Amino acid sequence: MQADTDAAWEVQAKFPDLGTGATHVWMVDLEASQAWLDRLNPVLSDEERVRAARFHFLRDRTHFTLTRGLLRVLLAGYLQRPAFDLVLRIGAHGKPFLDSVGTGGSESALHFNVSHSGGRALLAFCREGEVGVDVERIRDSLEGERLAERFFSPREVAELQALPPEQVEAAFFRCWTRKEAYVKARGIGLSLGLDTFAVSFRPGDPARLVWSGEGDQELHRWRLWDLPAPPRYFAALACPSQATSLRLFRPSLEALLS
């Protein structure tokens, strides 16, 4: 179910404890945060600044800098380490992770994932295991049913086609974000086909993994959550089943960067 972010996300001015069984997700309005560009740019690595410079459009460079800078600030807060000391690597399938070599291994106990679309970014953190998050802004030109027929499982395609036309768009994005969050949590990229598993997405259905080609044991390993999103956005989270609590934050950048 969609809900306005202001009603669901807690403004946070300090770093909360990420205890056993907890998952934290932070939502940032990238358009409203551009004033913080100069404050966040210094925490980036040289490689990240090079990556930012490769973006053709200023808006894309700005969004990358803001998202990666805030990721470093939040990681530093959870780990109680300087943001610019953290070493971020990219895994074989494109998922970023913290390099714990030479740091005593504390980073390996903190898992994270990032997603952004339009002017919104989500950053998820969990100590129980790998986590995946996805946010999508609705694009009117997107041919959801055709994409579903190409990429979704036969079970999902049949369920989508059985819905009344006025419910199809929302159902497609519920399905898409839940599937993307799960794929990102798995961290194995395109080797995990979107048609090799199925999620719930009909109106009123709780978010969950309902079928996996890897067997029923896979269904019990993961917990899926819908995340409240602004109008014209959908968002979802996938985390280990042991992560039983979820807290949602909007950062108070003035306080976090002081």
C-alpha positions as a printed NumPy array, in Angstrom:
array([[  0.   ,   0.   ,   0.   ],
       [  1.304,   3.419,  -0.883],
       [  1.447,   6.188,   1.693],
       [  2.94 ,   9.633,   1.739],
       [  6.498,   9.502,   3.012],
       [  6.023,  12.366,   5.463],
       [  3.477,  10.32 ,   7.397],
       [  5.569,   7.168,   7.635],
       [  9.259,   8.078,   7.88 ],
       [ 10.771,   9.27 ,  11.147],
       [ 13.079,  12.272,  10.962],
       [ 16.372,  11.143,  12.512],
       [ 19.083,  13.512,  13.718],
       [ 21.447,  10.898,  15.178],
       [ 22.514,   7.37 ,  14.443],
       [ 20.103,   4.833,  15.963],
       [ 21.309,   1.497,  17.267],
       [ 21.108,  -1.213,  14.627],
       [ 20.605,  -4.142,  16.922],
       [ 19.936,  -7.83 ,  16.474],
       [ 17.011,  -8.516,  14.161],
       [ 16.762,  -4.934,  12.926],
       [ 16.741,  -3.432,   9.446],
       [ 16.949,   0.321,   8.884],
       [ 15.956,   2.115,   5.687],
       [ 16.693,   5.787,   5.051],
       [ 14.849,   7.816,   2.439],
       [ 16.292,  11.024,   1.001],
       [ 14.763,  13.579,  -1.335],
       [ 17.672,  14.219,  -3.686],
       [ 16.158,  17.36 ,  -5.121],
       [ 15.712,  18.928,  -1.676],
       [ 19.225,  17.888,  -0.605],
       [ 21.276,  19.571,  -3.324],
       [ 22.344,  22.27 ,  -0.89 ],
       [ 24.379,  19.558,   0.88 ],
       [ 26.494,  18.772,  -2.169],
       [ 29.548,  20.696,  -0.918],
       [ 29.304,  19.001,   2.484],
       [ 29.105,  15.471,   1.08 ],
       [ 31.568,  15.713,  -1.799],
       [ 34.681,  15.697,   0.473],
       [ 33.835,  12.26 ,   1.931],
       [ 33.957,  10.592,  -1.493],
       [ 36.982,   8.633,  -2.638],
       [ 38.992,   9.731,  -5.666],
       [ 37.484,   6.858,  -7.65 ],
       [ 33.964,   7.968,  -6.722],
       [ 34.696,  11.519,  -7.851],
       [ 35.916,  10.142, -11.182],
       [ 32.71 ,   8.11 , -11.51 ],
       [ 30.619,  11.196, -10.751],
       [ 32.463,  13.202, -13.411],
       [ 31.588,  10.605, -16.05 ],
       [ 27.878,  11.427, -15.86 ],
       [ 26.885,  13.599, -18.81 ],
       [ 24.077,  15.463, -17.044],
       [ 24.625,  17.656, -13.989],
       [ 21.511,  16.247, -12.31 ],
       [ 22.894,  12.697, -12.55 ],
       [ 26.301,  13.788, -11.198],
       [ 24.602,  15.567,  -8.324],
       [ 22.362,  12.619,  -7.449],
       [ 25.305,  10.198,  -7.492],
       [ 27.392,  12.45 ,  -5.236],
       [ 24.547,  12.961,  -2.785],
       [ 23.614,   9.279,  -2.616],
       [ 27.174,   7.969,  -2.303],
       [ 28.152,  10.703,   0.142],
       [ 25.151,  10.015,   2.366],
       [ 25.869,   6.278,   2.176],
       [ 29.356,   6.927,   3.519],
       [ 28.048,   9.191,   6.284],
       [ 25.51 ,   6.588,   7.402],
       [ 27.99 ,   3.713,   7.225],
       [ 30.442,   5.792,   9.269],
       [ 27.768,   6.47 ,  11.858],
       [ 26.846,   2.812,  12.265],
       [ 30.494,   1.704,  12.373],
       [ 31.796,   4.73 ,  14.295],
       [ 34.566,   5.289,  11.778],
       [ 35.521,   8.324,   9.633],
       [ 33.485,   8.315,   6.422],
       [ 36.462,   8.933,   4.146],
       [ 38.375,   5.973,   5.654],
       [ 35.808,   3.423,   4.474],
       [ 36.764,   1.368,   1.428],
       [ 33.857,   0.458,  -0.835],
       [ 34.283,  -2.28 ,  -3.436],
       [ 32.061,  -3.6  ,  -6.201],
       [ 31.352,  -7.327,  -6.231],
       [ 31.542,  -9.583,  -9.27 ],
       [ 27.865,  -8.962, -10.004],
       [ 27.899,  -5.216,  -9.369],
       [ 26.764,  -5.064,  -5.742],
       [ 28.836,  -2.691,  -3.556],
       [ 30.273,  -3.922,  -0.271],
       [ 32.66 ,  -2.766,   2.444],
       [ 36.246,  -3.988,   2.279],
       [ 37.191,  -5.145,   5.778],
       [ 40.866,  -5.912,   5.025],
       [ 43.051,  -4.194,   7.613],
       [ 40.13 ,  -2.868,   9.649],
       [ 39.574,  -5.76 ,  12.05 ],
       [ 36.602,  -7.106,  10.126],
       [ 33.928,  -4.887,  11.708],
       [ 32.604,  -3.858,   8.306],
       [ 31.762,  -7.44 ,   7.331],
       [ 28.996,  -7.498,   9.958],
       [ 27.128,  -4.615,   8.308],
       [ 25.231,  -5.219,   5.074],
       [ 23.731,  -2.456,   2.968],
       [ 22.08 ,  -1.656,  -0.336],
       [ 21.104,   1.488,  -2.224],
       [ 18.48 ,   2.358,  -4.828],
       [ 17.439,   5.596,  -6.462],
       [ 14.869,   6.606,  -9.049],
       [ 13.729,  10.035, -10.09 ],
       [ 14.488,  12.32 ,  -7.176],
       [ 14.344,   9.71 ,  -4.378],
       [ 16.993,   7.45 ,  -2.901],
       [ 16.692,   4.606,  -0.383],
       [ 19.573,   3.243,   1.695],
       [ 19.073,   0.002,   3.646],
       [ 21.244,  -1.436,   6.452],
       [ 21.11 ,  -4.785,   8.252],
       [ 23.439,  -6.893,  10.412],
       [ 21.575, -10.175,   9.942],
       [ 22.661, -10.741,   6.34 ],
       [ 22.424,  -9.384,   2.829],
       [ 19.723,  -6.815,   2.127],
       [ 18.193,  -5.437,  -1.075],
       [ 16.09 ,  -2.33 ,  -1.651],
       [ 14.39 ,  -0.931,  -4.736],
       [ 12.499,   2.27 ,  -5.502],
       [ 10.859,   3.007,  -8.846],
       [  9.149,   6.107, -10.153],
       [  6.207,   5.337, -12.412],
       [  6.995,   6.146, -16.034],
       [  3.937,   6.558, -18.228],
       [  5.836,   5.316, -21.29 ],
       [  6.791,   2.03 , -19.607],
       [  5.007,  -0.952, -21.164],
       [  4.625,  -2.956, -17.982],
       [  2.597,  -5.851, -19.358],
       [  5.025,  -6.397, -22.208],
       [  7.983,  -6.333, -19.804],
       [  6.197,  -8.788, -17.534],
       [  5.619, -11.209, -20.417],
       [  9.307, -11.023, -21.266],
       [ 10.855, -11.249, -17.795],
       [  8.365, -12.43 , -15.143],
       [  7.528, -16.019, -14.262],
       [  4.532, -17.599, -16.074],
       [  2.649, -17.597, -12.751],
       [  3.1  , -13.837, -12.346],
       [  2.197, -13.103, -15.963],
       [ -1.053, -15.055, -15.624],
       [ -1.972, -13.28 , -12.385],
       [ -1.209,  -9.865, -13.869],
       [ -3.309, -10.536, -16.959],
       [ -6.237, -11.643, -14.778],
       [ -6.467,  -8.291, -12.989],
       [ -8.898,  -5.513, -13.994],
       [ -7.146,  -3.003, -16.303],
       [ -7.242,  -0.222, -13.709],
       [ -5.211,  -2.373, -11.26 ],
       [ -2.499,  -3.51 , -13.654],
       [ -0.088,  -0.57 , -13.368],
       [  0.116,  -0.63 ,  -9.576],
       [  0.341,  -4.429,  -9.55 ],
       [  3.178,  -4.39 , -12.07 ],
       [  5.228,  -1.953,  -9.974],
       [  4.536,  -3.858,  -6.754],
       [  5.789,  -6.994,  -8.477],
       [  8.761,  -5.257, -10.095],
       [ 10.058,  -3.594,  -6.921],
       [  9.609,  -6.724,  -4.808],
       [ 11.461,  -8.811,  -7.384],
       [ 14.254,  -6.257,  -7.808],
       [ 14.738,  -5.972,  -4.038],
       [ 15.05 ,  -9.757,  -3.778],
       [ 17.494,  -9.981,  -6.696],
       [ 19.628,  -7.222,  -5.176],
       [ 19.64 ,  -8.972,  -1.796],
       [ 20.846, -12.176,  -3.454],
       [ 23.694, -10.215,  -5.042],
       [ 24.253, -12.576,  -7.976],
       [ 23.076, -10.272, -10.734],
       [ 21.654, -11.539, -14.018],
       [ 22.506, -15.135, -13.135],
       [ 19.268, -15.092, -11.127],
       [ 16.597, -14.758, -13.79 ],
       [ 13.427, -12.85 , -12.894],
       [ 11.427, -15.836, -14.136],
       [ 13.081, -18.273, -11.685],
       [ 10.993, -17.09 ,  -8.729],
       [  7.662, -15.418,  -8.032],
       [  6.411, -12.818,  -5.545],
       [  2.967, -11.782,  -4.391],
       [  1.577,  -8.56 ,  -5.863],
       [ -2.221,  -8.653,  -6.059],
       [ -4.031,  -5.826,  -4.238],
       [ -4.016,  -6.486,  -0.493],
       [ -1.516,  -9.358,  -0.647],
       [  1.315,  -9.083,   1.909],
       [  4.735,  -8.84 ,   0.271],
       [  6.381, -12.269,   0.164],
       [  8.267, -14.729,  -1.953],
       [  5.706, -17.327,  -3.092],
       [  7.712, -19.634,  -5.369],
       [ 11.362, -20.346,  -6.106],
       [ 12.954, -22.728,  -8.552],
       [ 15.518, -23.387,  -5.804],
       [ 12.889, -25.022,  -3.586],
       [ 10.637, -24.142,  -0.674],
       [ 13.587, -23.601,   1.676],
       [ 14.374, -20.419,  -0.225],
       [ 10.936, -19.019,   0.641],
       [ 11.765, -19.208,   4.346],
       [ 15.156, -17.51 ,   4.058],
       [ 13.782, -14.083,   3.115],
       [ 11.356, -11.455,   4.311],
       [  9.863,  -8.95 ,   1.863],
       [  8.443,  -5.568,   2.861],
       [  6.582,  -2.906,   0.919],
       [  7.938,   0.515,   1.821],
       [  5.745,   3.632,   1.959],
       [  6.433,   5.817,  -1.04 ],
       [  5.372,   9.23 ,  -2.349],
       [  2.732,   9.434,  -5.069],
       [  3.913,   7.909,  -8.366],
       [  6.622,   5.862,  -6.617],
       [  6.761,   2.251,  -5.404],
       [  9.41 ,   0.738,  -3.132],
       [ 10.255,  -2.612,  -1.558],
       [ 12.828,  -4.267,   0.698],
       [ 14.198,  -7.803,   0.945],
       [ 16.113,  -8.928,   4.032],
       [ 16.889, -12.173,   5.882],
       [ 13.951, -13.77 ,   7.675],
       [ 15.79 , -13.26 ,  10.985],
       [ 15.415,  -9.49 ,  10.512],
       [ 12.05 ,  -9.13 ,  12.205],
       [ 11.903,  -5.375,  12.817],
       [ 11.992,  -2.467,  10.395],
       [ 12.506,   1.24 ,  11.068],
       [ 12.155,   3.983,   8.472],
       [ 14.085,   7.25 ,   8.641],
       [ 14.505,  10.54 ,   6.856],
       [ 17.905,  12.051,   7.684],
       [ 18.262,  15.414,   9.341],
       [ 21.357,  16.296,   7.33 ],
       [ 22.221,  19.357,   9.394],
       [ 22.533,  17.206,  12.508],
       [ 24.15 ,  14.173,  10.87 ],
       [ 26.838,  16.275,   9.197],
       [ 27.605,  18.499,  12.199]])
